[in-house]
Amino acid sequence: MKTRDRILECALQLFNQKGEPNVSTMEVANEMGISPGNLYYHFHGKEPLVLGLFERFQNELAPLLDPPADAQLKPEDYWLFLHLIIERMAHYRFLFQDLSNLAGRLPKLAKGIRNLLTALKRTLASLLARLKAAGQLVSDTQALGQLVEQITMTLLFSLDYQRILDREGEVRVVVYQIMMLVAPHLLLPARQATERFALKYLDDID
């Protein structure tokens, strides 16, 4: 692994453990056993380090936000899609632990997050439209627009909400919450199947 990638990985672990505001570049260098000058050669301060991690997060998320338009999706594929997105967010959870303050300090990050949210909501709306076209969703366009907003907020804040309650952030809990948001919008057979699957999803937590 290249030094630049090792720095990013070390910073990610420290940011996730302690929170980004509580970690200095000096601490990252010490944790890696390299000189501050060596770190500075790759990242001229903490802002480029945070932006580098956000760029890596975007790159890992991009394939999920651009699924093939002609893909034939089974009902369980929708929940797998959400699971994979939440896993990526959990891996970069420091970004969402104090999102408003972090974005306020780093305008470039704020712009990137807004673009990411736009892409995420567009993808969610597209997936819900597929469900409606398949005759499984019954809600009107306005209600589905609100559902997209609710899912987005749950994705952004549910892991941190668990942390505030002194629980370990659990990806499956977030998937369960989103499934239960979607369930009331489904026709009865699909709703019952989703609710059963959601409970099983939750029961799988150790």
N, C-alpha and C positions, 0 to 999 in steps of 0.2 A: 504494500500500500504506500502511495506517495505521501510525502510529509504533509502536503496541503490537506489531503484527505484524512490523515491521522489527526491533524489539528481540528478539523471539523468534527470528527467523531468524538474526540475528547471533550471539546466544547459542548457538544450536544448532551453528553452524559452529565457534565457538570451543571449545565443550564437546567436540565430536567430535574436533577436532584435538589439543587439549591435555589433555583429561580435565576433568570438571567441578570437582574439588577445586582444580585449578591455575588457574582463571579467576575473577576477581573481577568484581563489578558495575562497578567503576571501569574495568576493562579493556574490558568490553562497551561502556560509554559512550564511552570513548576511540576504540574501533574504529569506532563509528557517527558520531563527531564531534558528540555531543550532551553536555550537561552532566549530571553525576551526579544533579542535582535533577530534570532532565527524565525520566531513567530511573526515579527513585524515585517520581515521580508515577504511573507506570504499574505498577511492581513494587516493593513495599516490602522490598527485599532479594533475596538469591539464591534463598531457598526458594520464594517465589511464582513466580519465574522458572522454576525447575525444574518446579514443579507445573503451570505454564502450558504448558510443552512436553509434559509427560506427558498433560495433557488433550487437547492437539492430536493427539498420537499415538493416544490412545484413540479419538478421533472418526474418525481416518483408518482405524483398524483395524476399527471397529464393523461396517461393511457386510460385511466378510469373515467375521466371527464369527457372522453371522446370515443364512446363505444360505437361500433359499426352500425350504421342506420338500418342495415338489412339483417342484423343479428336476430335469430329466433330465440327469445328468452322464455324460459320456464318460470313459474312463480317464484321458486326458490332462488333463481338467479338474481332477482331484485334485492333480496336480503343479503346475498353474498356480496353484491356490489357495494351495499352500504357497509357491510362488515369490513371490506378491504379499505374503504375510505377512512373509516374510524380507526382502523389499525395504523394507517399512515399518520393520522392526526395524533394518536396516542404516542407514536414514536417521536414526534416533534412537539410534545405537549407543552413545552416551555413557551411556544409561540402563542398559546391560547390561555395561559395562566393569568396574564394581565394584558390582554390584547389591546385595550383602548390606550393604556399608557405607553405600551411598547410602540404602537403605531403612531402615537402623538410625538414620540421622541424621534422616530425614524420615518420621515415623509416618504422615502422610497419604498419602505416596507408597507406603509399604509396604502400606497397606490397598488402595490402588488397584491395585497390582501383583497382590496376592492375588486380587482380584475379576477382574482381567484373565486371570490364569492359569486360574481356574475356568471362565470363558467359553471360553477357548481349548481346554481339555481337553474340555469339553462338546461343542464343535464337532468336534474330532478324533474323539471317540467316535461322534458321529452319522454322520460320513463313513465311518468304518470299518464301522459297522452297515449302511450302505447297500451297501457292497461285499460284506458277508457275505450280505445279503438277495438280492443279485444273483448269488450263488453263486460269487463269486471269492475269498472269504476262507474259510479252513478252521479257523482257531484258535478255541479256546473263549473264553468271556467273560473269564476270569481272565487268559489270555495277552494278549488284546486290551487289557485294562486296563493291563498292564505295558507294552505297546507304546505306548499313549497317553503314559505317563510318560516313556518313552525318547525319543519324538518331541519332547515338551515340553522336556526337558533339552537335546536337540540344538538346538532352536530358540533357546533362551536363551543357550547358551554356545559354540556352534560358531564364530560369527564372532569372538568374543574369543579363543578357542583358537587360531584362525589368526593373530591379532594377536600372541599370546604367542610363537608360532613365527616371528615376524618375517615373516609373509606378509600381503599385503593381503587383508582379509576379502572373500571371494568368495561371493556369493549362490548361484551354481550348485553350488558344493562342498557347501553345506548341503542343497540340494535332493537332490543325489546321495546324501548320507549317509542322508537320511530314506527315499529310495526303497529303498536297500539294507537299511534296517531293516524296511520293510514287505514286501519281496519274499519272505522265507522263509514268510510267513503266507498267501501266495497259492497257488491251485491252479497246477499246472505250466504250462499255456499262458500264464496271466496273469503268472506269475513270470518266465518266459523273456522275454516281451514287455517287462516292466518292467525287467529287467536290461539288455536291449539298449538300451532308451530311456535308462536311467540312464547307460550308457557314452557314448552319443551326447551326452547333456546335458553330460557332463564334457568331451568332446572339443571342444565348442563354445567352451570357454574359450580366449581368445587367449593 
